[in-house]
Amino acid sequence: MKKGQARKAMFSASPVQYREQSISGRGVFARKRFEPGELIVPFAPKQRRIPKDAPEVPAVAESKITLLSEDEWVIVPDMSVPGGWLCNHGCNPNATLYSTGEGRVRCRRPIAPGEEVTVFYGWVTMNDPGRDPCLCGSPDCRGNISFDVSDADARELDDEGPAGDAVRARFEEYGQYLASIGQEQVLETIAEALAMLRRAARRP
């Protein structure tokens, strides 16, 4: 390496900073202005990938920082190396987490220096409402990170009465919200959760 190159590397600054005083615990903060579509940070600069059906997946998934990549691999970050896995959830996120390849976080709308980078987690729970209270502080905060699907939802979704209307209205409203932040793919996870609950209800 040339002398000038070494000096440049020594004084170059990362485009993000990882620090406390975030929405929750340590977070990711912009050191420069980011424009929509711009790469902010890799999800996990150091990681291991395991098949999604590996026996260890349920245990590692309990950490809530794993990422399903291409519906085939589960990315497990090396927590000794900071990355996009430290991004907090935001109900009106300024960045998007892409799960393809090794995972990456890209800017969704302009982010100013010093602003915390937030992504939408897209968690779906079953019969566990209120498991993940949201602390994002956005004017549009929904109060909870997860969208909960219950046995009652699965049972009443096709009901023609008021109960069914209420369930369908809640699902429709959430679908509109997902579309507004470009996260319609979460509807597939919700549908899978509903199907799972219905299958469980049919078991003798």
BELKA-V152548 format. One record per residue. N is the residue number from 1. PHI is phi in degrees with one decimal (* if undefined). PSI is psi as a letter, one per 30 degrees, with the letter a starting at -180 (* if undefined). Layout:
# BELKA-V152548
n;phi;psi
N;PHI;PSI
N;PHI;PSI
This chain:
# BELKA-V152548
n;phi;psi
1;*;k
2;-73.6;l
3;-59.5;e
4;-64.8;e
5;-65.5;e
6;-63.7;e
7;-65.6;e
8;-62.7;e
9;-64.2;e
10;-64.2;e
11;-103.1;g
12;-72.8;k
13;-107.5;k
14;-65.9;k
15;-71.5;f
16;-133.8;l
17;-128.8;k
18;-107.8;j
19;-153.6;l
20;-75.5;a
21;60.4;h
22;-107.4;a
23;-58.7;e
24;-155.0;j
25;66.2;b
26;-79.9;k
27;-133.1;a
28;-108.6;k
29;-124.1;k
30;-73.1;k
31;-101.7;f
32;-140.6;l
33;-80.5;k
34;-112.2;k
35;-108.9;l
36;-50.9;k
37;91.0;f
38;-76.2;k
39;-68.7;k
40;-97.9;e
41;-163.8;k
42;-65.7;l
43;-61.4;e
44;-147.0;j
45;-55.1;e
46;-126.8;k
47;-154.9;l
48;-128.8;k
49;-118.3;k
50;-125.6;k
51;-58.0;k
52;-64.7;f
53;-99.4;g
54;-66.4;k
55;-56.9;f
56;-82.8;f
57;-58.5;e
58;-56.4;e
59;-69.6;e
60;-70.7;f
61;-68.4;f
62;-63.4;f
63;-70.4;f
64;67.9;g
65;-115.0;g
66;-79.1;l
67;-136.7;k
68;-82.6;j
69;-108.4;k
70;55.7;g
71;54.4;g
72;-136.3;e
73;-119.2;k
74;-108.2;k
75;-88.7;k
76;-113.7;j
77;-67.4;k
78;-79.9;j
79;-71.2;f
80;-82.1;f
81;-119.2;j
82;-67.2;l
83;-171.1;a
84;-63.1;f
85;-63.8;f
86;-87.2;f
87;-64.1;k
88;-83.5;l
89;-74.8;k
90;-135.0;k
91;-70.6;f
92;-124.3;i
93;-66.1;l
94;-99.7;g
95;-141.8;l
96;-125.5;k
97;-92.3;k
98;-101.4;k
99;-94.3;f
100;-70.4;l
101;61.1;b
102;-91.4;g
103;86.8;k
104;-158.9;l
105;-115.1;k
106;-119.8;l
107;-67.3;k
108;-101.7;e
109;-143.5;l
110;-51.5;k
111;-120.4;k
112;-88.1;l
113;-55.3;k
114;90.2;f
115;-80.6;k
116;-75.4;k
117;-85.8;k
118;-124.0;k
119;-129.8;l
120;-94.1;k
121;-75.1;e
122;71.1;g
123;-72.8;k
124;-126.6;k
125;-108.6;l
126;-125.8;k
127;54.9;h
128;-143.4;h
129;-65.1;k
130;77.4;g
131;-64.0;e
132;-126.9;i
133;-59.0;k
134;-93.9;k
135;-119.7;g
136;-64.9;f
137;76.7;g
138;-68.6;k
139;-57.5;f
140;-99.3;g
141;-57.1;k
142;-91.4;f
143;89.0;f
144;-145.9;k
145;-71.9;e
146;-87.6;l
147;-105.0;k
148;-95.0;k
149;-114.6;k
150;-114.7;l
151;-58.9;e
152;-63.7;e
153;-59.1;e
154;-63.9;e
155;-76.6;e
156;-100.8;f
157;-55.9;e
158;-95.6;g
159;-69.6;k
160;-86.7;f
161;-91.7;a
162;-59.0;e
163;-63.3;e
164;-65.2;e
165;-60.1;e
166;-65.2;e
167;-64.2;e
168;-63.8;e
169;-64.6;e
170;-64.8;e
171;-66.8;e
172;-65.3;e
173;-61.9;e
174;-68.7;e
175;-62.5;e
176;-65.7;e
177;-63.0;e
178;-59.0;e
179;-63.1;e
180;-68.8;f
181;-114.4;g
182;68.9;h
183;-123.5;h
184;-59.6;f
185;-62.5;f
186;-65.6;f
187;-59.5;e
188;-65.0;e
189;-65.2;e
190;-63.6;e
191;-62.6;e
192;-64.8;e
193;-65.4;e
194;-61.7;e
195;-62.0;e
196;-64.4;e
197;-65.9;e
198;-66.4;e
199;-63.9;e
200;-63.9;e
201;-69.4;f
202;-83.4;f
203;-70.0;k
204;-69.0;*
